[in-house]
Amino acid sequence: MTEENHQLRDYLIEILPTLSLDPETYLPYITGCLDTFQDDEEELDEIIGLLQASSESHSDDEEVWPKLKEDILKRHQECKDALKQLKKEKDEERREIEAMKKKEDMEEAHKEKERKRIAELEKAKKNEMDPSKKALIEQYAYDMSEVYDNDGKLKVVEQNNAGKGEGEATTNKAIAEKVNKERTEQMRGGQNTSSKKDERAKTKQAKLDKVQQKEDRRKKSVKGERKR
């Protein structure tokens, strides 16, 4: 008898002594019959007949034995139904767990695919980026992304790398602005230097031209004196 059939077993242990029958002796016969019972009551009828013949107090009672058989069959069916329901619940629980696992796997696969797609886009964007801008991002973890507003005008959106705090992002922004400012000033400084250099060259050339003109006039004057 299966472990789940303990209710029937407990019933037999309780009822057999009232019929002057030893449970340890007769219980194995009944349970062994029920373990292979396939709606064929012939074997069970034989066991009930054996019990009746072995009873010292109820062998002549024609009502108690049919009722005992009925109670055994009823409890046996209840046990089978309980086992069937338990198996059904376990199967449903297993299917639910498998469905949840499959859903989680699909969601994780989708997330992984999306992460790869975003990583590839960021990589492509970084590769196409202006070298100076790329250097700023790598050095200061700060990105100035170009975005167009609803009017089609270009605007700048500030993005700091993931994991940076607000204070850190502000610092990176200040550093980036400083670098850009220094670069602009250097470019302007170079232009001013070129302009000053050109001015000095022009002034020097003007002085040379003036000296040459003076020398030419002197030579003409000396030549005129010789003619007289």
MOZIHU-V443339 format. One line per field, one symbol per residue. phi: phi as a letter, one per 20 degrees, with the letter a starting at -180 (. if undefined). burial: b if it has 9 or more other ideal C-beta (glycine too) atoms within 8 Angstrom, else e. Layout:
# MOZIHU-V443339
phi=???
burial=???
This chain:
# MOZIHU-V443339
phi=.fffeffffffffeefffdmcegfedggfffffffdfcmdeffffffffffffefedcfeeeeffffffffffffffffffffffffffffffffffffffffffffffffffffffffffffffffefggfffffffedlccdeecdefenefcddecdgfneefffffffffffffffffffffffffffffffffffffffffffffffffffffffffffffff
burial=eeeebebbbebbbebbbebebebeebbebbbebbeebeeeeebbbebbebbbebbeebbeeeebbeebbebbbebbebbeebbeebeeeeeeeeeeeeeeeeeeeeeeeeeeeeeeeeeeeeeeebeebeeebbebbeebbbebeeeeeeeeeeeeebebeeebeeebbeebbebbeebeeebeeeeeeeeeeeeeeeeeeeeeeeeeeeeeeeeeeeeeeeeeeeee
